[in-house]
Amino acid sequence: SSSSSNILPETNKLGTLFFFPEKSSSSSTTTDDNDNDDNNSPPLILPSVILKRSQQSRNFRNGSQLVFTKAIKRIEGGADGNAEIKDGLAMGALVQVKVEGDSAQAGPIFLGWGVYNPESLYRVRILCHRFLMQPQQYKNMERLIQEITAKSSSSSGALKLILKQQFAKAWKTRQALQLPSPPLSDDNAQPLFFHVNRTDTFRFLNGEGDQVSGVAMDVIGGDTIVVMSSAAWCEIHKETVLSSLESILPSNMKIVWKTTPGRLVQDGYDPKQQSQTEDDAASTTTATTKVDDTMILSLENGIQYATFPFRDGQKTGVYCDQRENRLHLAPYCRNQRVLDLCCYHGGFSFNAVVHGGARQATGVDSSQEAVDVCWQNAELNDCADKVRFVKSDITAFMQKAFADDQEKDNFYDVIVLDPPKLAPSVKSLDRARRKYQALNRDAIKLIDPTQGGLLLTCTCSAAMTQKDGGQYFLNMVQDAALAAGREVTLLRVSGAAPCHTQSPISWPASAYLTAALFRVHPISTVEE
């Protein structure tokens, strides 16, 4: 793996994106190679989506990025830009978004630029919002987009300008989080914290959290970016997305393009056109690089992991949202027996052993491929003697462990339960709750009955996390404890690592991960 410093874009590249020139120049309106100026082409007038003025529209004026069908009053366009469009717009069209004025005399209020989709629940995804920008930034962006569209009949140049702005801003945000970790100095003068936390794998772009709805990007190993496309506009404008990304990255950066077919179908895009699978849990690589088994060595919290982003695998190939939760749990694992359920590549196990000094960590996952990678990671981190990994359904594993004469070796001091998404929607909550409760009940039963222990239980289902402000999930754990005949005390509730940015206006609707740490008390009798 390359050094994490390789990923730092050149300063002048970021500068041109954040500090627009006061006067126009040929370099300030650079467009795609296939979007050259054409003096014979009529100027492009971007269509306008006019929103109804209502109490709901206040959310858009405050910064909401997703426009639903019922919020739209009309669409204007045509040769003069004012004629009402009756037949709708093409999927992926770049549009201006406005909201009606507060009187018949007042004109519409400009909100920003977005991409239109007549087939989606989200009719417009606003990619550049006026009220989320600094006033001078907005004025300069407006001027540059007008200059670009005045010289071209295509909107790709304007879209590229918007995306470059957002990508650069996202990168600056990660730099503020010390991601990737800065190089260590030769004199090792940095505090121990910087040695423990060395990381070159993180979420670089997080959808609405970085004002680019419908796409996520992870940096892996400091020299590879995996793009996860889940919206029609992203597929339609794939080349513009890639060229925008490449323009701020060093030339040695590898880009992998993956999709989430189920979400694309929901967005009205036919993934079969791209020879994609129908399984929403699977991701299809249709990348700028070929599919292969190339291993990328990644670093998280100073621990090495073998990753395979070029495979047709889960999501982007890593789950860096639990990075800080893994490190936070580690100190509580000293001299403890740890059980890591749904371990994937062993993140909680290795943090417990390497940073926490756990006596032993056992990881369980239903995927043989995941278990094989765990053993590979154990060798990378020289701790194979303190870990073991088992391929098994976690329910079967827990019930067998509890049934085997309840021997001491079948109980644990610390258990992590991090299952996949069980509640994909609000409609599935009741059924998912029963499944979550059964899993938590069985996990609680395996906590040492004589000494007690800790349970870190998680859900990555947004419907579960958001229900009743999070109380729904915590109540479920309490019910699971009662079913297990144990007492629990809540110690901490946390979410995703901060590189999984969120938009303040859409929180908590954008929150999806809950990690709740409980003390499970020992079974004891009351004594005088």
KAFEN-V698377 format. One record per helix or strand of 3 or more residues. SS is the DSSP state (H for helix, E for strand). FROM is the first residue (numbers start at 1). LEN is the number of residues. If there is no record, write none. Layout:
ss=(SS & SS)
from=(FROM & FROM)
len=(LEN & LEN)
//
This chain:
ss=(H & H & H & E & H & E & H & E & E & E & E & H & H & H & H & E & H & E & E & H & H & E & H & H & E & E & H & E & H & E & H & H & E & H & H & E & H & E & H & E & H & E)
from=(4 & 11 & 26 & 48 & 57 & 66 & 69 & 72 & 94 & 109 & 122 & 130 & 135 & 156 & 192 & 202 & 207 & 215 & 224 & 232 & 238 & 254 & 261 & 271 & 296 & 303 & 320 & 337 & 347 & 360 & 368 & 384 & 387 & 394 & 408 & 414 & 426 & 453 & 462 & 488 & 504 & 514)
len=(4 & 8 & 4 & 4 & 6 & 3 & 3 & 6 & 6 & 8 & 8 & 3 & 16 & 21 & 5 & 5 & 4 & 6 & 6 & 5 & 9 & 6 & 6 & 4 & 5 & 5 & 14 & 5 & 9 & 6 & 13 & 3 & 5 & 10 & 3 & 5 & 20 & 7 & 23 & 7 & 3 & 7)
//
